[in-house]
Amino acid sequence: MAENADALVIGAGVIGLAVGRALAKAGRDVIVAEQHDAFGTETSARNSEVIHAGIQYHPGGMRARLAVKGRDALYEFCGSHHVNHKRCGKLLVANGEDDIARLKFFKENAEKNGVDDLRIIDAVEAQKLEPGIRCDAAILSPSSGIVDSHGLMLALLGDLENAGGALALSSPVIGGRALDGGIEIDFGGAYPITLRAKTVVNCAGLHADKVAHSIEGIPLKTIPQLKFGKGQYFTYSGAAPFSRLIYPLPSPDSQGVHYTRDLGGQGKLGPDLKFVASNNDYDVDEARRNIFADTARRFWPDIDAERLVPGYAGIRPKIKGPGEEGDFTFSDKTVHGVAGYLGLYGIESPGLTTCLAIADHAAALLD
């Protein structure tokens, strides 16, 4: 016998918590179910913790549409909820004539996305801002920043629970079925249960396609096959050499190995990108230290490779393969024909930045 529920969100990463919060604040009775014994242990905890400005995303796509809205909402949320963050700024650097020519393209692209505070600066100004940098020119992005991702998720969970929502940990989805008037989801774990919900939102991240496949009635052709993009990070021992984030020019599928720092001042390099078959391989290959250092020397000539220490790795759920630009996918009834089901697929970067905007968009689709 199935227990009844109003709204069920599958996955308690930053996206699932934000969606659950939005639905609870709208008056829905919400349960957020997570397969692990803690929230936000996968992609949400294994990233650069960067608040992105919205520079390189293809205009008109979902990432581009939500980037500035999400960025501004996140800064406001962090301020009102006392989430540790810093609007530290970012330099997108160019080395060589080809790179310099591309700076104008990225600035114009960003302006189409609503980013209105970028400035192209020369090498002299860049080196005044960051004396250790090497570049021929750069884009200065003052709205880029960093955030405590765990603190953010705690604040989202607090709002969710204050609005009457609940978090159910150690609740893996093992199957389900679309029925008239609702969707039944079977949960395993120590206390197996079946919930019949009016609304189910699939925010399972790296497992979103697997979860969708397990629910009978969702057309297979509407479920994208996720690809796993693994990125490794190396931390830099000693004082942080830059106060701002330093990025090379991006490629369609990656923002490249860049320099970031955490809120405690710890510098780090990463991520690289390798498409892998497994979505749970978090090993860091120490042998890549010199590759990371050589890559960073294009903008950081004085880097000491011996001070790079293996940090951590993260995996992103990508819609597209190597060399291709992906986007967020929201699969609702207009796509698959199943009332009450919303699937979120390919929520990679800038998912952390746009979590609140993603949640608002998901709630609007469900309305």
C-alpha positions as CSV (number, residue, x, y, z in Angstrom):
1,M,0.0,0.0,0.0
2,A,1.5,3.3,-1.1
3,E,1.6,6.3,1.3
4,N,0.3,9.6,-0.2
5,A,2.5,12.7,-0.7
6,D,1.9,16.0,-2.3
7,A,5.3,16.9,-3.8
8,L,8.4,14.7,-3.9
9,V,11.8,15.9,-4.9
10,I,14.4,13.3,-5.7
11,G,17.9,14.3,-4.8
12,A,19.2,16.6,-2.1
13,G,22.0,18.4,-3.8
14,V,21.9,22.2,-4.0
15,I,19.3,21.9,-6.9
16,G,17.0,19.5,-5.1
17,L,17.1,21.6,-1.9
18,A,16.4,24.8,-3.8
19,V,13.5,23.2,-5.7
20,G,12.1,21.7,-2.5
21,R,12.4,25.1,-0.8
22,A,10.6,26.9,-3.6
23,L,7.7,24.4,-3.6
24,A,7.4,24.5,0.2
25,K,7.4,28.3,0.2
26,A,4.6,28.2,-2.4
27,G,2.5,26.1,0.0
28,R,3.2,22.6,-1.2
29,D,3.7,19.7,1.3
30,V,7.3,18.7,0.2
31,I,9.5,15.7,0.8
32,V,13.1,15.8,-0.5
33,A,14.5,12.3,-0.7
34,E,18.2,11.6,-0.9
35,Q,19.9,8.2,-1.5
36,H,22.9,9.0,0.7
37,D,23.0,9.6,4.4
38,A,23.8,13.3,4.0
39,F,22.7,16.0,1.6
40,G,24.9,17.4,-1.1
41,T,27.7,14.9,-1.2
42,E,28.2,14.6,-4.9
43,T,28.4,17.4,-7.6
44,S,27.2,20.1,-5.1
45,A,30.2,19.5,-2.8
46,R,32.8,18.8,-5.4
47,N,33.1,22.0,-7.5
48,S,34.9,25.3,-7.6
49,E,32.3,27.1,-5.4
50,V,32.4,29.9,-7.9
51,I,29.5,32.4,-8.3
52,H,29.6,32.9,-12.1
53,A,28.8,36.1,-13.9
54,G,27.3,34.5,-17.0
55,I,29.9,35.2,-19.6
56,Q,30.3,32.4,-22.0
57,Y,26.9,30.6,-22.2
58,H,25.2,30.6,-25.6
59,P,22.6,33.3,-25.7
60,G,19.0,32.0,-25.6
61,G,19.9,28.8,-23.9
62,M,18.7,28.0,-20.4
63,R,22.1,28.5,-18.8
64,A,22.3,31.9,-20.4
65,R,18.7,32.8,-19.5
66,L,19.2,31.9,-15.8
67,A,22.8,33.0,-15.2
68,V,22.4,36.7,-14.3
69,K,19.0,36.1,-12.5
70,G,20.5,33.3,-10.5
71,R,23.7,35.2,-9.7
72,D,21.8,38.2,-8.4
73,A,19.4,36.0,-6.4
74,L,22.3,34.0,-4.9
75,Y,24.1,37.2,-3.7
76,E,20.8,38.5,-2.2
77,F,20.1,35.1,-0.5
78,C,23.6,34.8,0.9
79,G,23.4,38.3,2.3
80,S,20.0,37.8,3.9
81,H,20.8,34.3,5.2
82,H,24.3,35.0,6.4
83,V,25.9,32.5,4.1
84,N,29.7,33.1,3.8
85,H,30.6,34.4,0.4
86,K,32.8,37.0,-1.3
87,R,32.4,39.1,-4.5
88,C,36.1,38.8,-5.2
89,G,36.0,39.4,-9.0
90,K,37.5,37.5,-11.8
91,L,40.0,38.0,-14.7
92,L,39.5,36.2,-17.9
93,V,42.9,36.4,-19.5
94,A,44.2,36.5,-23.0
95,N,47.7,35.7,-24.2
96,G,48.5,36.3,-27.9
97,E,46.6,38.1,-30.7
98,D,44.1,35.3,-31.2
99,D,43.1,35.4,-27.6
100,I,42.8,39.2,-27.5
101,A,40.5,39.1,-30.5
102,R,38.3,36.6,-28.7
103,L,37.9,38.8,-25.6
104,K,35.6,41.1,-27.6
105,F,33.5,38.2,-28.6
106,F,33.1,37.0,-25.0
107,K,32.3,40.5,-23.8
108,E,29.6,40.9,-26.5
109,N,28.3,37.4,-25.7
110,A,28.0,38.2,-22.0
111,E,26.2,41.5,-22.8
112,K,23.6,39.5,-24.7
113,N,23.1,37.4,-21.6
114,G,22.5,40.6,-19.5
115,V,26.0,40.9,-18.0
116,D,26.6,44.6,-18.0
117,D,29.6,45.2,-15.9
118,L,32.5,43.7,-17.8
119,R,35.5,45.7,-18.9
120,I,38.4,44.8,-21.2
121,I,41.7,45.9,-19.6
122,D,45.3,45.8,-20.9
123,A,48.2,44.0,-19.4
124,V,49.4,47.0,-17.3
125,E,46.1,47.3,-15.5
126,A,45.7,43.6,-15.0
127,Q,49.2,43.5,-13.4
128,K,48.3,46.4,-11.2
129,L,45.3,44.4,-9.9
130,E,47.2,41.1,-9.7
131,P,51.0,41.6,-9.7
132,G,51.7,37.9,-10.3
133,I,49.7,37.6,-13.4
134,R,50.9,37.3,-17.0
135,C,48.6,38.3,-19.8
136,D,48.3,40.6,-22.8
137,A,44.8,41.7,-21.9
138,A,41.9,40.5,-19.9
139,I,38.2,40.8,-19.1
140,L,37.5,42.1,-15.6
141,S,34.4,40.6,-14.2
142,P,33.6,42.4,-10.8
143,S,30.4,40.3,-10.2
144,S,32.2,36.9,-10.1
145,G,32.7,35.5,-6.6
146,I,32.9,32.5,-4.3
147,V,30.5,30.9,-1.9
148,D,30.5,28.3,0.9
149,S,28.5,25.6,-0.9
150,H,27.8,23.6,2.3
151,G,26.6,26.8,4.1
152,L,24.4,27.6,1.2
153,M,22.8,24.1,1.3
154,L,22.3,24.4,5.1
155,A,20.4,27.7,4.5
156,L,18.3,26.2,1.8
157,L,17.4,23.2,4.0
158,G,16.6,25.6,6.9
159,D,14.1,27.5,4.7
160,L,12.6,24.2,3.4
161,E,12.0,22.9,6.9
162,N,10.7,26.2,8.2
163,A,8.2,26.2,5.4
164,G,7.0,22.7,6.4
165,G,9.1,20.6,4.1
166,A,11.1,17.5,5.1
167,L,14.4,15.8,4.1
168,A,14.5,12.0,4.0
169,L,18.0,10.6,3.9
170,S,19.2,7.1,3.0
171,S,16.2,6.8,0.7
172,P,17.4,5.4,-2.7
173,V,14.9,5.2,-5.6
174,I,14.5,1.6,-6.8
175,G,11.6,2.0,-9.2
176,G,8.2,3.7,-9.8
177,R,5.3,4.1,-12.2
178,A,3.2,6.9,-13.6
179,L,-0.5,6.5,-12.8
180,D,-3.6,8.5,-13.3
181,G,-3.5,11.3,-10.8
182,G,0.0,10.7,-9.5
183,I,3.3,9.0,-9.6
184,E,4.4,6.1,-7.4
185,I,8.0,5.9,-6.3
186,D,9.5,2.9,-4.6
187,F,12.3,3.5,-2.1
188,G,14.8,1.0,-0.8
189,G,17.1,1.3,2.1
190,A,16.6,0.1,5.7
191,Y,12.9,1.1,5.7
192,P,11.5,0.5,2.2
193,I,8.4,2.5,1.3
194,T,6.3,3.4,-1.7
195,L,5.1,7.0,-2.0
196,R,2.4,8.2,-4.3
197,A,2.9,11.9,-5.1
198,K,0.9,14.4,-7.1
199,T,4.2,15.9,-8.2
200,V,7.7,14.4,-8.7
201,V,10.7,16.5,-9.5
202,N,13.8,14.5,-10.6
203,C,16.9,16.4,-9.3
204,A,19.1,13.3,-9.0
205,G,22.0,14.9,-10.8
206,L,24.5,12.2,-11.8
207,H,21.7,9.6,-11.5
208,A,18.8,11.6,-13.1
209,D,18.7,9.5,-16.2
210,K,18.8,6.2,-14.2
211,V,16.0,7.4,-12.0
212,A,13.9,8.4,-15.0
213,H,14.4,5.0,-16.6
214,S,13.2,3.3,-13.4
215,I,9.8,5.0,-13.6
216,E,7.5,3.1,-15.8
217,G,5.5,5.3,-18.1
218,I,8.1,8.0,-18.9
219,P,8.9,7.6,-22.6
220,L,12.5,6.4,-23.1
221,K,13.1,8.7,-26.0
222,T,12.5,11.7,-23.7
223,I,15.3,10.7,-21.3
224,P,18.8,12.0,-22.3
225,Q,21.7,9.7,-21.7
226,L,24.0,11.6,-19.3
227,K,27.7,11.7,-19.9
228,F,30.1,12.1,-17.0
229,G,32.7,14.8,-17.1
230,K,35.3,14.3,-14.3
231,G,37.4,17.2,-13.1
232,Q,40.3,17.1,-10.7
233,Y,41.6,19.8,-8.4
234,F,45.0,20.5,-6.9
235,T,45.4,22.8,-3.9
236,Y,48.3,25.3,-3.6
237,S,50.1,25.2,-0.3
238,G,51.1,28.5,1.2
239,A,49.6,32.0,0.7
240,A,47.1,32.5,-2.1
241,P,49.0,34.3,-4.9
242,F,45.9,36.1,-6.3
243,S,42.9,37.8,-4.7
244,R,40.7,37.3,-7.7
245,L,39.8,34.3,-9.8
246,I,42.0,33.8,-12.8
247,Y,40.5,32.0,-15.8
248,P,41.8,31.2,-19.3
249,L,39.5,31.6,-22.3
250,P,36.9,28.8,-22.2
251,S,36.2,26.0,-24.8
252,P,32.6,24.9,-25.6
253,D,32.7,22.0,-23.0
254,S,35.0,23.4,-20.3
255,Q,36.2,26.6,-18.6
256,G,39.7,25.2,-18.6
257,V,42.1,24.7,-15.7
258,H,41.8,27.9,-13.7
259,Y,42.8,29.5,-10.5
260,T,40.3,29.8,-7.7
261,R,40.5,30.4,-4.0
262,D,38.2,29.4,-1.1
263,L,36.9,31.7,1.6
264,G,39.8,30.8,3.9
265,G,42.3,32.0,1.3
266,Q,43.4,28.6,0.1
267,G,44.3,28.7,-3.6
268,K,43.6,25.8,-6.0
269,L,43.8,24.9,-9.7
270,G,41.2,23.0,-11.6
271,P,39.3,21.4,-12.9
272,D,40.6,19.6,-15.9
273,L,38.1,17.6,-17.9
274,K,38.0,13.9,-18.8
275,F,34.9,12.0,-19.9
276,V,34.6,8.8,-17.8
277,A,32.3,5.8,-17.7
278,S,31.8,5.9,-13.9
279,N,30.0,8.5,-12.0
280,N,31.7,7.7,-8.6
281,D,35.4,7.8,-9.4
282,Y,36.8,10.6,-7.3
283,D,40.5,9.7,-7.3
284,V,43.0,12.4,-8.1
285,D,45.9,11.5,-10.3
286,E,49.0,12.9,-8.6
287,A,51.0,12.4,-11.8
288,R,49.0,15.3,-13.4
289,R,50.7,17.8,-11.1
290,N,53.2,19.0,-13.7
291,I,50.5,19.1,-16.4
292,F,48.4,21.4,-14.2
293,A,51.4,23.6,-13.4
294,D,52.4,23.9,-17.1
295,T,48.9,24.8,-18.0
296,A,48.7,27.5,-15.3
297,R,52.1,29.0,-16.3
298,R,50.4,30.7,-19.3
299,F,48.8,33.1,-16.7
300,W,50.9,32.4,-13.6
301,P,54.6,32.3,-14.6
302,D,55.9,31.9,-11.0
303,I,53.9,28.9,-10.0
304,D,55.9,26.4,-8.0
305,A,54.7,22.9,-9.1
306,E,56.1,21.3,-5.9
307,R,53.5,23.3,-3.9
308,L,50.6,21.7,-5.8
309,V,48.9,19.0,-3.6
310,P,46.2,16.6,-4.9
311,G,42.9,18.0,-3.7
312,Y,39.6,16.5,-4.8
313,A,37.7,15.5,-7.9
314,G,34.1,16.2,-9.0
315,I,31.9,14.7,-11.7
316,R,29.4,16.7,-13.8
317,P,26.3,15.3,-15.4
318,K,26.7,16.5,-19.0
319,I,24.2,16.3,-21.8
320,K,26.8,16.7,-24.6
321,G,30.1,15.0,-25.3
322,P,33.7,16.2,-25.7
323,G,34.0,19.6,-27.5
324,E,30.2,20.3,-27.4
325,E,28.4,22.9,-25.4
326,G,25.7,21.5,-23.2
327,D,22.7,23.1,-21.5
328,F,20.2,22.6,-18.7
329,T,17.2,20.4,-19.7
330,F,13.8,20.8,-18.1
331,S,11.6,17.9,-19.2
332,D,8.0,18.5,-18.3
333,K,4.6,17.3,-19.5
334,T,4.9,19.1,-22.8
335,V,8.0,16.9,-23.5
336,H,7.0,13.5,-22.2
337,G,3.2,13.7,-21.6
338,V,3.3,12.5,-18.0
339,A,1.3,14.8,-15.7
340,G,3.1,15.7,-12.5
341,Y,6.6,14.7,-13.5
342,L,9.5,17.1,-14.1
343,G,13.0,15.9,-15.0
344,L,16.0,18.1,-14.6
345,Y,19.0,16.8,-16.7
346,G,22.4,18.1,-17.4
347,I,22.5,20.5,-14.5
348,E,26.2,21.2,-14.4
349,S,28.0,24.6,-14.2
350,P,26.6,27.1,-13.4
351,G,24.2,25.0,-11.4
352,L,25.5,26.2,-8.0
353,T,25.2,29.9,-9.1
354,T,21.7,29.5,-10.6
355,C,20.2,27.1,-8.1
356,L,17.5,29.6,-7.0
357,A,16.7,30.6,-10.6
358,I,16.5,27.0,-11.5
359,A,14.1,26.4,-8.6
360,D,11.9,29.3,-9.6
361,H,11.8,28.0,-13.2
362,A,10.9,24.5,-12.1
363,A,8.1,25.8,-9.9
364,A,6.7,27.8,-12.7
365,L,6.7,24.8,-15.1
366,L,4.8,22.8,-12.4
367,D,2.3,25.6,-12.0
